[in-house]
Amino acid sequence: MNKKYTYNPDAWHPMVAGAVAGSIAAIVAALISLPLRSPDEIVANSLSVVIVSITLGIIAGGLWRRLRATDNAQKTFAWSMVGGFFVAMLAATAVDLFVLSSLIPYAAPLAAIIFITLAFFIPLLSRVTAPVWVAAAPIIIALALGIGLFGRGNVASGALALDDLPDQTTSTLESGAGATGSQSETSDGGLAATYSVAGGVATYTVNEQLQGLSTQGVGTSDVVTGEVTTGGSFMFELDLQSFESEQSRRDAKVREWFTADPIGTFSGASFEFPAGAAVGETVTFPITGTMTINGIDHELTWTIEARLEENDTISVKGESDIVLSSFGVPVVRGSVVVMEDAAHLEILVSLTPS
């Protein structure tokens, strides 16, 4: 452009070109933001990415308007976008350190996409002579995408499956009493009389509304203990303060709710694993018992999927639904976040003979 720049009254105003370039960047960034781990879905989400991108585009368009008639305008503008990226990263670093941890891994790739797109497209789009209303199309698409994807990224699924348990290749008979050559006490069909939880995971899923848009809060814990007697009792305990989600704000609330009584327990008396079940065969049955949270007892039924493995362990997946307020959990109904008064619970454990 340099000294040969001539004003074209029919071309898009640079700030219009900036809004369109920002919208193009927003569409790409919003899609890429989905697999990234947002440090706080209320603050850093697809919609906020779109709004920031379009705003930066308008600001960059105003800068291009001042630079376009100068010598080496495109080079100067490009370096300005590089500088803008580093300023954005400094701001993100400050926020990461003092306000919102883990922001940099989320913001850095998105900022790079936005500033590179602005540097390339704004000078080109400022020469476009199409009607101004054409510029509205990418802006509307970007905003619709940001709203549509709001709350859909960065949330781990709370759904568990038996095959999610790590493969255990060492027979449980090689440890404990089995090491002396005697098998654990067995019930009919070769099953051990009692089993202990050797490891596992638990999840909760709570539906939420963030500024009227639906999303889910999902927390995960690997602190699960318990014991099973085949054809009899099933008991497990959860450390309710050990659950972690992608939102530190949510995790702090959960820890606050269960400070006085952090252990949740379930005790049922109908673990009816079929004695003749074949190795690798999945059996499904309900277990009704007592769920205790915050010192409050309620009858609860879990749907159980169980499978006898080749190494003498039993893999167990259970799921159930609870009403949060019935266990003394305060339901959040703020101006930004509204929780449903319900949670879906799932556990996935490996049982070893004991």
C-alpha positions in Angstrom: 0.0 0.0 0.0 2.8 2.4 0.9 2.8 5.8 -0.8 0.5 4.6 -3.6 -2.4 4.4 -1.3 -5.5 6.1 -2.7 -8.8 6.6 -0.8 -11.7 4.6 -2.2 -15.0 5.8 -0.9 -16.8 2.6 -2.0 -14.5 0.3 0.0 -15.4 -1.0 3.4 -14.4 1.2 6.3 -11.3 -0.3 8.0 -13.3 -0.8 11.2 -16.0 -2.8 9.3 -13.2 -4.8 7.7 -11.8 -5.4 11.3 -15.2 -6.6 12.5 -15.4 -9.1 9.6 -11.8 -10.2 10.2 -12.4 -10.6 13.9 -15.5 -12.7 13.1 -13.5 -15.0 10.8 -10.9 -15.4 13.6 -13.7 -15.9 16.1 -15.3 -18.8 14.2 -11.9 -20.6 14.0 -11.0 -19.8 17.6 -14.4 -20.8 19.0 -14.1 -24.3 17.4 -10.6 -24.8 18.6 -11.5 -23.7 22.1 -13.7 -26.8 22.5 -10.9 -29.3 23.1 -8.9 -26.9 25.2 -9.2 -26.9 29.0 -11.0 -23.7 30.1 -9.9 -22.5 33.6 -13.4 -21.1 34.1 -16.3 -21.7 31.7 -18.1 -18.6 33.0 -15.2 -16.3 32.0 -13.4 -18.3 29.3 -15.9 -19.9 26.9 -16.8 -19.9 23.2 -19.0 -16.8 23.5 -16.4 -14.7 25.3 -13.8 -15.8 22.7 -16.1 -14.6 19.9 -16.8 -11.2 21.6 -13.1 -10.6 22.4 -12.1 -11.5 18.8 -14.7 -9.2 17.2 -13.8 -6.4 19.6 -10.0 -6.8 18.9 -10.9 -6.8 15.2 -12.7 -3.4 15.4 -9.8 -1.9 17.4 -7.2 -3.3 14.9 -9.4 -1.9 12.1 -9.1 1.6 13.6 -5.3 1.1 13.8 -5.2 0.1 10.2 -7.2 3.2 9.3 -4.4 5.3 10.7 -1.5 3.3 9.2 -2.8 2.5 5.7 -1.5 5.6 4.1 1.9 5.5 5.6 5.1 4.0 4.3 5.4 0.2 4.9 1.9 0.2 6.3 1.3 -3.6 6.0 4.7 -4.4 7.7 4.0 -1.9 10.5 0.5 -3.3 11.0 1.7 -6.8 11.1 4.3 -6.0 13.7 1.6 -4.2 15.6 -0.4 -7.4 15.7 2.7 -9.2 17.0 3.0 -6.6 19.7 -0.7 -7.0 20.5 -0.3 -10.7 20.9 2.5 -10.2 23.4 0.5 -7.6 25.3 -2.4 -10.1 25.5 -0.1 -12.8 26.8 1.3 -10.4 29.5 -2.3 -9.7 30.6 -3.1 -13.4 30.5 0.0 -14.1 32.6 -1.1 -11.6 35.2 -4.6 -13.0 35.4 -3.1 -16.6 35.5 -0.9 -15.6 38.5 -3.3 -13.7 40.6 -6.9 -14.4 39.5 -7.5 -17.5 37.3 -4.9 -20.2 37.2 -4.3 -22.3 34.0 -5.4 -19.4 31.7 -2.3 -19.3 29.6 -2.6 -22.8 28.0 -6.2 -21.9 27.0 -5.6 -18.3 25.9 -2.2 -18.6 24.0 -3.4 -20.6 21.0 -6.6 -18.6 20.6 -4.8 -15.3 20.8 -2.3 -16.5 18.2 -5.1 -17.4 15.8 -6.9 -14.1 16.4 -3.9 -11.8 15.9 -2.6 -13.7 12.8 -6.0 -13.6 11.2 -6.4 -9.9 11.9 -2.9 -9.1 10.5 -3.6 -10.9 7.2 -7.3 -10.1 6.6 -7.9 -6.5 7.6 -5.7 -5.0 4.9 -7.4 -7.2 2.3 -11.0 -6.7 3.5 -10.5 -2.9 3.7 -10.4 -2.9 -0.1 -13.7 -4.8 -0.5 -16.4 -2.8 -2.2 -19.4 -5.1 -1.5 -22.4 -3.6 0.3 -21.9 -3.1 4.0 -24.7 -5.5 4.9 -22.6 -8.3 3.5 -20.3 -7.7 6.4 -23.1 -8.6 8.9 -23.2 -12.3 7.7 -19.9 -13.4 9.3 -20.5 -11.4 12.4 -23.9 -13.1 12.9 -22.5 -16.5 12.2 -19.7 -16.0 14.7 -22.1 -14.8 17.4 -24.5 -17.7 16.7 -21.6 -20.2 16.9 -20.4 -18.7 20.2 -23.8 -19.0 21.7 -24.4 -22.4 20.3 -21.1 -23.8 21.6 -21.4 -22.1 25.0 -20.8 -24.6 27.8 -20.2 -27.5 25.3 -16.4 -27.5 25.5 -13.9 -28.4 28.2 -16.3 -30.6 30.1 -15.3 -34.2 30.7 -18.0 -36.7 30.4 -19.3 -38.2 33.6 -20.2 -41.5 31.8 -18.1 -44.5 32.8 -17.8 -48.0 31.2 -16.3 -51.3 32.4 -13.7 -51.2 29.7 -12.4 -47.9 31.1 -10.7 -49.8 33.9 -7.0 -50.4 33.3 -6.1 -53.9 32.2 -4.8 -56.0 35.2 -2.5 -58.7 33.9 -1.2 -60.0 37.3 -3.4 -62.6 39.0 -4.5 -61.5 42.5 -3.4 -65.0 43.7 0.2 -63.8 43.4 -0.2 -61.6 46.4 -1.5 -62.0 50.0 -2.7 -65.4 51.0 -2.5 -66.6 47.4 1.3 -66.3 47.5 1.5 -69.2 49.9 -0.4 -71.4 47.4 -3.9 -71.3 49.0 -6.7 -69.6 47.3 -9.0 -67.1 49.0 -12.1 -68.6 50.6 -14.6 -69.1 47.9 -18.3 -69.3 47.6 -20.2 -71.6 45.2 -19.0 -71.3 41.6 -15.4 -70.4 42.4 -16.1 -66.8 43.4 -14.3 -65.5 46.5 -16.6 -64.9 49.5 -15.4 -61.3 49.9 -13.9 -58.7 47.6 -12.3 -55.4 48.3 -12.1 -52.3 46.1 -8.6 -52.2 44.7 -9.1 -49.0 42.8 -11.6 -47.1 40.8 -13.1 -43.8 39.9 -16.4 -41.9 40.8 -18.1 -39.1 38.9 -20.9 -36.7 39.4 -22.8 -34.9 36.7 -25.0 -31.8 37.5 -27.0 -29.9 34.9 -26.4 -26.1 35.1 -27.6 -23.0 33.5 -24.9 -20.3 32.8 -26.6 -17.1 31.9 -29.6 -19.1 30.6 -27.5 -21.5 28.5 -27.4 -25.2 29.4 -24.2 -26.9 30.4 -23.0 -29.6 32.8 -20.8 -29.7 35.8 -18.8 -32.9 36.0 -16.4 -33.9 38.8 -14.2 -36.9 39.1 -12.5 -38.6 42.1 -10.2 -41.6 42.3 -10.7 -42.0 46.1 -13.1 -44.9 46.3 -13.0 -47.7 48.9 -15.3 -50.5 49.8 -16.0 -54.2 50.2 -18.4 -56.7 48.6 -19.6 -60.1 49.7 -20.9 -62.1 46.7 -24.5 -62.9 47.1 -24.6 -60.4 49.9 -23.5 -57.0 50.9 -22.1 -54.1 48.8 -20.5 -51.2 50.6 -18.4 -48.3 49.2 -17.2 -44.9 50.5 -16.4 -41.7 48.6 -14.3 -38.8 49.7 -16.6 -36.0 48.6 -14.0 -33.4 48.9 -11.7 -35.1 46.5 -13.9 -34.5 43.5 -12.3 -32.2 40.9 -13.8 -30.6 37.8 -12.5 -28.3 35.1 -13.7 -25.3 37.3 -11.8 -24.4 40.4 -14.8 -22.2 41.4 -17.1 -25.2 41.4 -14.5 -27.4 43.2 -14.2 -24.9 46.0 -18.0 -24.9 46.5 -18.1 -28.7 46.6 -15.4 -28.8 49.3 -17.3 -26.2 51.3 -20.5 -28.3 51.2 -18.8 -31.3 52.6 -16.3 -29.8 55.1 -18.1 -31.1 58.2 -18.7 -34.6 56.8 -16.5 -35.4 53.8 -17.2 -39.1 53.5 -20.3 -40.4 51.6 -21.2 -44.0 51.9 -23.6 -46.5 50.3 -24.5 -49.8 51.9 -26.7 -52.4 50.2 -27.4 -56.1 51.0 -28.2 -57.5 47.6 -25.0 -57.9 45.5 -26.3 -60.9 43.6 -23.4 -61.8 41.2 -24.4 -65.1 39.5 -22.1 -67.9 40.7 -22.1 -69.5 37.3 -21.3 -66.3 35.3 -18.7 -66.9 32.6 -15.4 -64.9 32.5 -16.0 -61.8 30.4 -19.8 -61.9 30.7 -21.4 -58.7 31.9 -24.4 -59.1 34.2 -26.7 -56.3 35.2 -28.8 -56.1 38.4 -30.1 -53.4 40.9 -28.9 -52.9 44.4 -31.1 -51.0 46.9 -29.6 -49.7 50.1 -28.8 -46.7 52.2 -26.9 -43.7 50.8 -25.4 -41.4 53.5 -24.2 -37.9 52.7 -23.7 -35.1 55.2 -25.0 -37.5 57.9 -28.3 -37.9 56.2 -29.6 -41.3 55.2 -31.9 -42.0 52.2 -32.8 -45.2 50.4 -31.2 -45.4 46.9 -31.1 -47.9 44.1 -28.0 -48.3 42.0 -28.0 -50.0 38.6 -25.0 -52.4 38.6 -23.0 -53.8 35.7 -20.5 -56.4 36.8 -18.0 -58.7 35.0 -15.7 -61.4 36.1 -12.2 -60.9 34.7 -9.6 -63.5 33.7 -7.3 -62.5 36.6 -10.0 -63.3 39.3 -11.1 -59.7 39.7 -14.6 -58.4 39.3 -15.1 -55.1 37.4 -18.1 -53.2 38.6 -19.9 -50.1 37.3 -22.8 -48.5 39.1 -25.0 -45.5 38.5 -27.8 -43.7 40.3 -29.5 -40.3 40.7 -29.9 -38.3 43.9 -31.8 -35.2 44.9 -29.1 -32.8 46.2 -31.2 -30.8 48.6 -32.4 -34.1 50.3 -28.8 -34.6 51.5 -28.4 -31.0 52.7 -26.6 -29.7 49.6 -27.5 -26.1 49.0 -28.6 -25.6 45.4 -26.9 -22.6 43.7 -29.4 -20.3 42.1 -27.4 -17.1 41.5 -27.5 -14.5 38.8 -24.9 -16.3 36.7 -25.1 -20.0 37.6 -28.3 -21.9 38.4 -27.9 -25.6 39.4 -30.5 -28.3 39.0 -31.5 -30.0 42.3 -30.2 -33.4 41.0 -27.0 -35.2 40.4 -26.1 -38.3 38.4 -23.6 -40.5 40.2 -21.4 -43.2 38.7 -18.7 -45.4 40.1 -16.3 -47.8 38.4 -14.2 -50.1 40.5 -12.1 -53.2 40.4 -12.7 -55.8 43.1 -10.0 -58.2 44.2 -10.5 -61.2 46.5 -9.8 -60.5 50.1 
